[in-house]
Amino acid sequence: MKKLLFLFFALLFISCSGDTKSINCDCGIIEDLDSELDFEPMEWTYYADIRNVCTNEIENDIQITKNIYVNYDLGDEICNIDSIRLN
């Protein structure tokens, strides 16, 4: 009985500590890309709606750079959202 109990706890410990890889909650999936033209300074502003991979909630109208707008497509995963957002 003691051996079985020891084996159970050993397996439990190994299964809980075996995978230390965690999900990056500052990543998401691009759900929508949008742009709008401001006529006063004649500049484009670029936006993305991104679904957070941890919470599965969509954060709308994240202002992004033209480089991100051009190089990413709908369904692409993007990380470091807090550092790339302009608003």
C-alpha positions in Angstrom: 0.0 0.0 0.0 2.8 2.4 0.9 4.5 1.7 -2.4 1.3 2.4 -4.3 0.8 5.7 -2.5 4.5 6.7 -3.1 4.1 5.8 -6.8 0.9 7.9 -7.0 2.5 11.0 -5.5 5.7 10.5 -7.6 3.6 10.3 -10.8 1.6 13.4 -9.7 4.8 15.4 -9.1 6.3 14.4 -12.4 3.2 15.2 -14.4 2.9 18.7 -12.7 6.5 19.6 -13.1 7.3 18.0 -16.4 6.3 20.8 -18.8 7.5 24.2 -17.7 6.5 25.8 -21.1 3.8 28.3 -20.4 1.5 30.3 -22.7 2.6 33.9 -23.5 -0.5 36.0 -22.5 0.9 39.0 -24.5 0.2 37.1 -27.7 -3.0 36.9 -29.8 -4.5 36.1 -33.1 -5.3 38.9 -35.5 -9.1 38.9 -36.1 -9.4 42.1 -38.1 -7.2 44.8 -39.7 -8.5 48.3 -40.5 -7.2 51.6 -41.6 -8.5 55.1 -41.8 -7.4 58.3 -43.4 -7.2 61.5 -41.4 -7.6 64.3 -43.9 -6.2 67.2 -41.8 -2.6 66.0 -41.7 -3.3 63.5 -44.6 -2.0 60.5 -42.6 -3.2 56.9 -42.4 -3.9 55.3 -39.0 -3.8 51.5 -38.8 -5.8 49.3 -36.3 -6.1 45.6 -35.5 -8.5 43.6 -33.5 -6.6 40.9 -31.6 -8.0 37.8 -29.8 -5.9 37.2 -26.6 -4.6 33.6 -26.5 -5.1 33.3 -22.7 -8.5 34.9 -22.2 -9.9 34.4 -25.7 -11.3 37.9 -25.5 -10.9 40.3 -28.5 -9.3 43.6 -27.9 -10.6 46.1 -30.5 -8.9 49.0 -32.2 -5.4 48.5 -31.2 -3.4 51.1 -33.1 -0.5 49.6 -34.9 2.3 50.7 -37.3 2.0 50.5 -41.1 4.8 47.8 -41.0 2.6 45.5 -38.9 -0.5 46.3 -41.0 1.3 45.3 -44.2 3.2 42.3 -42.9 0.5 40.4 -41.0 -2.7 38.8 -42.2 -5.9 37.7 -40.6 -5.4 34.6 -38.5 -1.7 35.3 -37.9 -0.4 35.1 -34.3 1.3 38.3 -33.0 3.2 38.7 -29.8 4.5 41.5 -27.6 1.2 43.4 -28.1 1.9 45.7 -25.2 5.1 46.9 -26.8 3.9 47.3 -30.4 0.6 49.1 -29.7 0.6 52.8 -30.3 -2.5 53.6 -28.2 
